[in-house]
């Protein structure tokens, strides 16, 4: 039986009187890609931000990482435990070079040899970043910035990589490349929790998925079964 690296139990989050997430539960096992799909405003991003400690207060329930309660912990402590998040909208440091952005990903690490290996790994995944390592990140294309955001997350050497809308605002051909990379990263041993509005692309790479609607999980199954579900096809995949 695989180990559950992340367990979210009866989690709720409210912005004032507005309940953005309402009593959801899900889990991620080591080695999986698990996706949360659903429309804009469903509560997917709020859930990720709470897991990573970027928002605190207004929440209830439990979030266990490797069996340890992390809900309410500071973001830097959670990062230190082995969770990295690639934020929605890429969020690179525009006035730092590509290399400096990647170095920022490794700021908590002390293993110089491991950092050097991960630099090579990131550059092998994204040769374009190697070509532009001395270029300011703010001058990169949207697709290149997304590559950099993923690379920076990998430089943390996380046990769990959380990705928030990696396809947002990207051209279709770039999106295909990003999802190919997500599959490769997972095949190389990284566990991934993926939030994505592009439900078809997300379910094409994930092992399991949860459908989130107005703060509730309304459906969960293997990615293959969700893709073949008539309800999911009509509501989230744009297919008849």
HELIX and SHEET records of a PDB file:
HELIX    1   1 UNK A   44  UNK A   51  1                                   8    
HELIX    2   2 UNK A   75  UNK A   81  1                                   7    
HELIX    3   3 UNK A   98  UNK A  105  1                                   8    
HELIX    4   4 UNK A  112  UNK A  125  1                                  14    
HELIX    5   5 UNK A  127  UNK A  131  1                                   5    
HELIX    6   6 UNK A  137  UNK A  139  5                                   3    
HELIX    7   7 UNK A  142  UNK A  154  1                                  13    
HELIX    8   8 UNK A  172  UNK A  187  1                                  16    
HELIX    9   9 UNK A  199  UNK A  205  1                                   7    
HELIX   10  10 UNK A  223  UNK A  228  1                                   6    
HELIX   11  11 UNK A  230  UNK A  235  1                                   6    
SHEET    1   A 4 UNK A  18  UNK A  29  0                                        
SHEET    2   A 4 UNK A   4  UNK A  15 -1                                        
SHEET    3   A 4 UNK A  59  UNK A  65 -1                                        
SHEET    4   A 4 UNK A  68  UNK A  69 -1                                        
SHEET    1   B 6 UNK A  83  UNK A  86  0                                        
SHEET    2   B 6 UNK A 160  UNK A 164  1                                        
SHEET    3   B 6 UNK A 191  UNK A 196  1                                        
SHEET    4   B 6 UNK A  33  UNK A  37  1                                        
SHEET    5   B 6 UNK A 208  UNK A 213  1                                        
SHEET    6   B 6 UNK A 216  UNK A 222 -1                                        
END                                                                             
